[in-house]
Amino acid sequence: MLALVTGAAGFIGSHLVDRLLADGHEVIGVDDLSSGSNANPGMELWRMDVADPALPERAAARRPEVVCHLAAQVSVRHSVADPLNDARVNVVGTANVLEAARAGGARKAVFTSSCAVYGVPDALPVPPHAELRPASPYAASKVSGEIYARTYRVLHGLDVTTLTLANVYGPRQTPEGEAGVVSIFTDALLAGRPTRVFGDGKQTRDYVHVLDVVDAFARATGDVGGGERLNVGTGRQTTDRDLHTLVAAAVGAPDDPAFAPPRPGDLPAMAVDPGRTREVLGWTPATALRDGLADTVAWARERSAAERA
């Protein structure tokens, strides 16, 4: 299979490229390298922006079988500060990638959405059929991407599965995005810098390891889940304060964060129900949070040592 992966040098995308190559597939990676730096030399790299109008023409020439769209502007705060750029990358870029899939005759596209689309839900964990309540330009752009994906399925017969991700963490993560707090805590505690928790520390998130997420993507490239939104998460909530305790234990550092005023717009709680994903893809998260954090801290230590060398 020839797969085209956008955001291929980024956090999740680079792990997906590794998985697809290990499974014996060919991979074209699309990334402008503005933030991602993990470009696997085994892939064919197209260094370009996802909104570049040349992308559909290049895809038409290479004809990938599957397109996995992970490139995105991922910061809620940046989307509020600069909603036009957020829309350019996440809305125009998504439309361009779907057009590339159509032009290239792709069998399927897998679109990456976010649990941010659910806003403040009525109940937790959130089922995939819950009402969408975007509360930021970032979340609105992800809803827009889902609509574009469904439209291409109806209009052009492009099979599309949407994977709605909880808070992804793991090796190669940067501090951007909702799960960036794992990277922030890890880097600070390893360096002996002070850490802080916003509000009373009781906000919750659903943390899912990047390799579990990649497994869901690999499964979704098959002939299953067409037209569905599938949640990729554990269904379990972890408070910000408890997360700090777990990261501090993995680092071997004091568990003594400062407390800062709550940030406007932060959701009080989030977790997604992966039940339908298990039914459709046969997927279930395999990595316990404590084990995943140990893996993440080990990678961060190695990176820090390499940077000092």
Disulfide bonds with the S-S distance in Angstrom:
none
